[in-house]
Amino acid sequence: MRIFGYKRSGTSTSTADVQAGDFDNYWALNIVDTPLAAKKAWESNDVAVGGINDSIGTSWEDLSNVDADNSYLTQTGVATIYVSSSAIGDDYYAATSGGARIVRLHYLDTSWDEQTADAYMSGLSDVEIASDVMRVNKLEVVSVGDSGSAAGNITAHSGGTTYLQIDEETNESYGGYYYVPDGKNLVITDAMCYPRLDNATDLEFAYRIEEPKVVGATTNYIENYEWAGSYITSGSTNAPSSVITPIIVRDRCRIRVRARATGTGKAIGYFKGYLIYKKE
């Protein structure tokens, strides 16, 4: 596999052959080419991450549907996550419930391994969905009533802090970030950001890759690399900002979409690709 590597020290290398065993010395890798023989040695599964923010300010913030920076779990131990809704219509047990019935949490445990857990919604009441959570990635509706979507805002929370939210009349959280599981590398193949139809301000976007730094019982994510940035002028007829140069983000790093505006901006963004890991 030929790649363009960025050393963990922050120094960019020239295009070179980087062996899989040397990945730990890098925190961002651009793919140059992948021979067929190398592809056969890897397994993969798809990843797609979306973000929406209808109140982007003049300082950098997450492209998240909470319309502000996300709250992130930072502990090195486990947290118990609960889910609840702002509407009684999200209830598995109510015969007349037309909203979300079952939701699924995608998260990492203390080994940084990917896990999922399901919860049967009970309207306004908290329901425990998982008790071995270290990082959360996504919350989605996997069973729904006649309305076809959540009746209210469904939150994944712990200790009074909301970490993910499914907006009413949607079926997925749009936090605009992703934690890469242990032992895997995220190959991002496509990314795009664009203004909402009623946006009336200039917008700037960036994809930030952050590396974990453990200090005592807390993990801090420090930005080491801005993968791509773009600027869209209000009212511009230009195509949406798009990035198609593949890049590899190594395990345990976090990538998030960030934005800022000259006024109060509205935008949507996403990135997608796949996780690769050595076959057993």
C-alpha positions as a Python dict, from the first residue, in 0.01 Angstrom:
ca = {
    (1, 'M'): (0, 0, 0),
    (2, 'R'): (157, 332, -104),
    (3, 'I'): (52, 628, 106),
    (4, 'F'): (141, 985, 193),
    (5, 'G'): (203, 997, 566),
    (6, 'Y'): (194, 1260, 840),
    (7, 'K'): (415, 1162, 1133),
    (8, 'R'): (267, 1175, 1483),
    (9, 'S'): (518, 1451, 1555),
    (10, 'G'): (333, 1661, 1297),
    (11, 'T'): (600, 1640, 1027),
    (12, 'S'): (481, 1567, 675),
    (13, 'T'): (675, 1298, 490),
    (14, 'S'): (713, 1255, 118),
    (15, 'T'): (519, 991, -69),
    (16, 'A'): (660, 660, 41),
    (17, 'D'): (584, 298, 112),
    (18, 'V'): (442, 274, 463),
    (19, 'Q'): (397, -71, 608),
    (20, 'A'): (84, -165, 804),
    (21, 'G'): (300, -231, 1110),
    (22, 'D'): (420, 128, 1100),
    (23, 'F'): (71, 284, 1123),
    (24, 'D'): (122, 371, 1489),
    (25, 'N'): (383, 627, 1386),
    (26, 'Y'): (127, 819, 1182),
    (27, 'W'): (-204, 992, 1256),
    (28, 'A'): (-317, 1069, 901),
    (29, 'L'): (-237, 880, 583),
    (30, 'N'): (-326, 966, 224),
    (31, 'I'): (-372, 668, -7),
    (32, 'V'): (-168, 679, -326),
    (33, 'D'): (-255, 334, -456),
    (34, 'T'): (-353, -4, -314),
    (35, 'P'): (-241, -315, -506),
    (36, 'L'): (-491, -598, -536),
    (37, 'A'): (-275, -824, -320),
    (38, 'A'): (-286, -572, -38),
    (39, 'K'): (-664, -533, -65),
    (40, 'K'): (-711, -906, -23),
    (41, 'A'): (-539, -890, 318),
    (42, 'W'): (-798, -651, 464),
    (43, 'E'): (-1160, -664, 577),
    (44, 'S'): (-1384, -357, 560),
    (45, 'N'): (-1724, -216, 654),
    (46, 'D'): (-1895, 109, 559),
    (47, 'V'): (-1913, 430, 762),
    (48, 'A'): (-2130, 736, 689),
    (49, 'V'): (-2147, 1043, 915),
    (50, 'G'): (-2374, 1347, 871),
    (51, 'G'): (-2393, 1685, 1041),
    (52, 'I'): (-2646, 1971, 1042),
    (53, 'N'): (-2625, 2309, 1213),
    (54, 'D'): (-2886, 2585, 1170),
    (55, 'S'): (-2718, 2837, 1398),
    (56, 'I'): (-2349, 2857, 1304),
    (57, 'G'): (-2175, 3147, 1473),
    (58, 'T'): (-1863, 3347, 1390),
    (59, 'S'): (-1635, 3115, 1589),
    (60, 'W'): (-1555, 2759, 1487),
    (61, 'E'): (-1812, 2505, 1606),
    (62, 'D'): (-1929, 2154, 1527),
    (63, 'L'): (-2159, 2093, 1234),
    (64, 'S'): (-2403, 1925, 1473),
    (65, 'N'): (-2781, 1913, 1499),
    (66, 'V'): (-2761, 2048, 1855),
    (67, 'D'): (-2672, 2377, 1677),
    (68, 'A'): (-2355, 2416, 1886),
    (69, 'D'): (-2047, 2219, 1982),
    (70, 'N'): (-2123, 1863, 2084),
    (71, 'S'): (-2069, 1750, 2441),
    (72, 'Y'): (-1813, 1469, 2440),
    (73, 'L'): (-1745, 1194, 2690),
    (74, 'T'): (-1386, 1233, 2813),
    (75, 'Q'): (-1349, 974, 3089),
    (76, 'T'): (-1117, 673, 3054),
    (77, 'G'): (-1369, 446, 3234),
    (78, 'V'): (-1728, 355, 3156),
    (79, 'A'): (-2042, 564, 3153),
    (80, 'T'): (-2406, 453, 3161),
    (81, 'I'): (-2612, 607, 2882),
    (82, 'Y'): (-2989, 658, 2894),
    (83, 'V'): (-3234, 755, 2621),
    (84, 'S'): (-3563, 944, 2643),
    (85, 'S'): (-3787, 1158, 2424),
    (86, 'S'): (-3949, 1499, 2451),
    (87, 'A'): (-4274, 1342, 2319),
    (88, 'I'): (-4495, 1064, 2451),
    (89, 'G'): (-4538, 942, 2093),
    (90, 'D'): (-4197, 772, 2104),
    (91, 'D'): (-4306, 468, 2304),
    (92, 'Y'): (-4262, 98, 2228),
    (93, 'Y'): (-4524, -2, 2484),
    (94, 'A'): (-4809, 231, 2376),
    (95, 'A'): (-5046, 72, 2126),
    (96, 'T'): (-5117, 410, 1964),
    (97, 'S'): (-4754, 523, 1947),
    (98, 'G'): (-4669, 642, 1596),
    (99, 'G'): (-4313, 754, 1662),
    (100, 'A'): (-3985, 582, 1740),
    (101, 'R'): (-4021, 245, 1908),
    (102, 'I'): (-3666, 107, 1927),
    (103, 'V'): (-3341, 307, 1905),
    (104, 'R'): (-2985, 181, 1861),
    (105, 'L'): (-2668, 332, 2007),
    (106, 'H'): (-2334, 287, 1828),
    (107, 'Y'): (-2048, 330, 2074),
    (108, 'L'): (-1696, 226, 2182),
    (109, 'D'): (-1627, 36, 2503),
    (110, 'T'): (-1317, 76, 2725),
    (111, 'S'): (-1119, -142, 2484),
    (112, 'W'): (-1216, 103, 2208),
    (113, 'D'): (-1407, -178, 2038),
    (114, 'E'): (-1726, -104, 1843),
    (115, 'Q'): (-2050, -206, 2012),
    (116, 'T'): (-2422, -150, 1957),
    (117, 'A'): (-2711, -162, 2203),
    (118, 'D'): (-3087, -125, 2157),
    (119, 'A'): (-3344, 40, 2384),
    (120, 'Y'): (-3723, 12, 2381),
    (121, 'M'): (-3851, 368, 2404),
    (122, 'S'): (-4082, 469, 2688),
    (123, 'G'): (-4182, 822, 2595),
    (124, 'L'): (-4059, 1086, 2841),
    (125, 'S'): (-3907, 827, 3078),
    (126, 'D'): (-3536, 742, 3084),
    (127, 'V'): (-3441, 397, 2955),
    (128, 'E'): (-3090, 260, 3009),
    (129, 'I'): (-2938, 163, 2675),
    (130, 'A'): (-2578, 69, 2768),
    (131, 'S'): (-2359, 68, 3079),
    (132, 'D'): (-2014, 0, 2931),
    (133, 'V'): (-1978, 316, 2720),
    (134, 'M'): (-1657, 513, 2680),
    (135, 'R'): (-1734, 704, 2357),
    (136, 'V'): (-2057, 744, 2157),
    (137, 'N'): (-2075, 769, 1778),
    (138, 'K'): (-2438, 756, 1665),
    (139, 'L'): (-2798, 709, 1777),
    (140, 'E'): (-3057, 587, 1528),
    (141, 'V'): (-3418, 470, 1510),
    (142, 'V'): (-3443, 103, 1408),
    (143, 'S'): (-3817, 49, 1463),
    (144, 'V'): (-4084, 315, 1411),
    (145, 'G'): (-4463, 352, 1408),
    (146, 'D'): (-4698, 492, 1144),
    (147, 'S'): (-4544, 840, 1142),
    (148, 'G'): (-4219, 699, 1002),
    (149, 'S'): (-3994, 906, 1227),
    (150, 'A'): (-3934, 1026, 1582),
    (151, 'A'): (-4225, 1214, 1737),
    (152, 'G'): (-3999, 1428, 1956),
    (153, 'N'): (-3634, 1498, 2021),
    (154, 'I'): (-3472, 1175, 2142),
    (155, 'T'): (-3155, 1221, 2345),
    (156, 'A'): (-2875, 992, 2460),
    (157, 'H'): (-2760, 1134, 2792),
    (158, 'S'): (-2578, 1069, 3117),
    (159, 'G'): (-2554, 1274, 3434),
    (160, 'G'): (-2767, 1552, 3291),
    (161, 'T'): (-2552, 1599, 2978),
    (162, 'T'): (-2681, 1519, 2629),
    (163, 'Y'): (-2427, 1350, 2403),
    (164, 'L'): (-2640, 1266, 2097),
    (165, 'Q'): (-2980, 1381, 1974),
    (166, 'I'): (-3227, 1259, 1714),
    (167, 'D'): (-3440, 1557, 1611),
    (168, 'E'): (-3815, 1517, 1580),
    (169, 'E'): (-3931, 1398, 1238),
    (170, 'T'): (-3588, 1242, 1171),
    (171, 'N'): (-3442, 899, 1245),
    (172, 'E'): (-3073, 956, 1319),
    (173, 'S'): (-2842, 1181, 1518),
    (174, 'Y'): (-2638, 1422, 1304),
    (175, 'G'): (-2340, 1504, 1522),
    (176, 'G'): (-2083, 1541, 1243),
    (177, 'Y'): (-1807, 1341, 1415),
    (178, 'Y'): (-1669, 988, 1443),
    (179, 'Y'): (-1435, 799, 1676),
    (180, 'V'): (-1228, 533, 1497),
    (181, 'P'): (-1236, 195, 1678),
    (182, 'D'): (-923, 21, 1804),
    (183, 'G'): (-725, -181, 1552),
    (184, 'K'): (-905, -28, 1254),
    (185, 'N'): (-836, 259, 1018),
    (186, 'L'): (-1102, 482, 864),
    (187, 'V'): (-1062, 538, 490),
    (188, 'I'): (-1257, 852, 401),
    (189, 'T'): (-1347, 844, 33),
    (190, 'D'): (-1586, 1137, 4),
    (191, 'A'): (-1683, 1447, 200),
    (192, 'M'): (-1913, 1739, 124),
    (193, 'C'): (-2046, 2052, 292),
    (194, 'Y'): (-2308, 2290, 156),
    (195, 'P'): (-2537, 2572, 274),
    (196, 'R'): (-2900, 2518, 369),
    (197, 'L'): (-3148, 2676, 125),
    (198, 'D'): (-3226, 2966, 359),
    (199, 'N'): (-2864, 3036, 455),
    (200, 'A'): (-2783, 3407, 426),
    (201, 'T'): (-2419, 3432, 527),
    (202, 'D'): (-2070, 3331, 413),
    (203, 'L'): (-1956, 2992, 543),
    (204, 'E'): (-1620, 2829, 605),
    (205, 'F'): (-1577, 2455, 665),
    (206, 'A'): (-1297, 2232, 792),
    (207, 'Y'): (-1249, 1863, 862),
    (208, 'R'): (-1042, 1828, 1179),
    (209, 'I'): (-852, 1514, 1280),
    (210, 'E'): (-773, 1494, 1651),
    (211, 'E'): (-550, 1256, 1842),
    (212, 'P'): (-627, 1130, 2196),
    (213, 'K'): (-398, 1236, 2480),
    (214, 'V'): (-462, 1068, 2816),
    (215, 'V'): (-404, 1278, 3128),
    (216, 'G'): (-493, 1091, 3446),
    (217, 'A'): (-858, 985, 3422),
    (218, 'T'): (-935, 1214, 3127),
    (219, 'T'): (-875, 1179, 2755),
    (220, 'N'): (-818, 1508, 2572),
    (221, 'Y'): (-851, 1527, 2195),
    (222, 'I'): (-587, 1757, 2048),
    (223, 'E'): (-620, 1879, 1692),
    (224, 'N'): (-320, 1767, 1490),
    (225, 'Y'): (-433, 1796, 1132),
    (226, 'E'): (-683, 1994, 929),
    (227, 'W'): (-757, 1758, 645),
    (228, 'A'): (-949, 1996, 419),
    (229, 'G'): (-1108, 2339, 433),
    (230, 'S'): (-1331, 2544, 207),
    (231, 'Y'): (-1518, 2873, 184),
    (232, 'I'): (-1861, 2931, 30),
    (233, 'T'): (-1990, 3285, -31),
    (234, 'S'): (-2352, 3364, 52),
    (235, 'G'): (-2570, 3336, -257),
    (236, 'S'): (-2291, 3171, -453),
    (237, 'T'): (-2391, 2947, -741),
    (238, 'N'): (-2076, 2739, -694),
    (239, 'A'): (-2110, 2366, -637),
    (240, 'P'): (-2103, 2247, -276),
    (241, 'S'): (-1763, 2206, -114),
    (242, 'S'): (-1649, 1853, -194),
    (243, 'V'): (-1340, 1650, -115),
    (244, 'I'): (-1274, 1321, -289),
    (245, 'T'): (-904, 1258, -215),
    (246, 'P'): (-901, 947, 5),
    (247, 'I'): (-734, 971, 342),
    (248, 'I'): (-681, 720, 624),
    (249, 'V'): (-751, 820, 984),
    (250, 'R'): (-586, 581, 1228),
    (251, 'D'): (-750, 405, 1521),
    (252, 'R'): (-866, 593, 1833),
    (253, 'C'): (-852, 930, 1657),
    (254, 'R'): (-1159, 1151, 1619),
    (255, 'I'): (-1263, 1334, 1304),
    (256, 'R'): (-1525, 1609, 1315),
    (257, 'V'): (-1669, 1862, 1073),
    (258, 'R'): (-1635, 2223, 1189),
    (259, 'A'): (-1782, 2545, 1050),
    (260, 'R'): (-1799, 2919, 1109),
    (261, 'A'): (-1993, 3203, 945),
    (262, 'T'): (-1983, 3577, 893),
    (263, 'G'): (-2328, 3598, 1053),
    (264, 'T'): (-2562, 3317, 1159),
    (265, 'G'): (-2516, 3034, 911),
    (266, 'K'): (-2705, 2718, 821),
    (267, 'A'): (-2528, 2421, 666),
    (268, 'I'): (-2522, 2045, 609),
    (269, 'G'): (-2218, 1824, 575),
    (270, 'Y'): (-2108, 1464, 570),
    (271, 'F'): (-1816, 1232, 520),
    (272, 'K'): (-1823, 865, 427),
    (273, 'G'): (-1589, 577, 366),
    (274, 'Y'): (-1507, 246, 527),
    (275, 'L'): (-1310, 89, 811),
    (276, 'I'): (-1025, -141, 715),
    (277, 'Y'): (-855, -395, 937),
    (278, 'K'): (-636, -700, 901),
    (279, 'K'): (-810, -1030, 837),
    (280, 'E'): (-790, -1272, 1127),
}
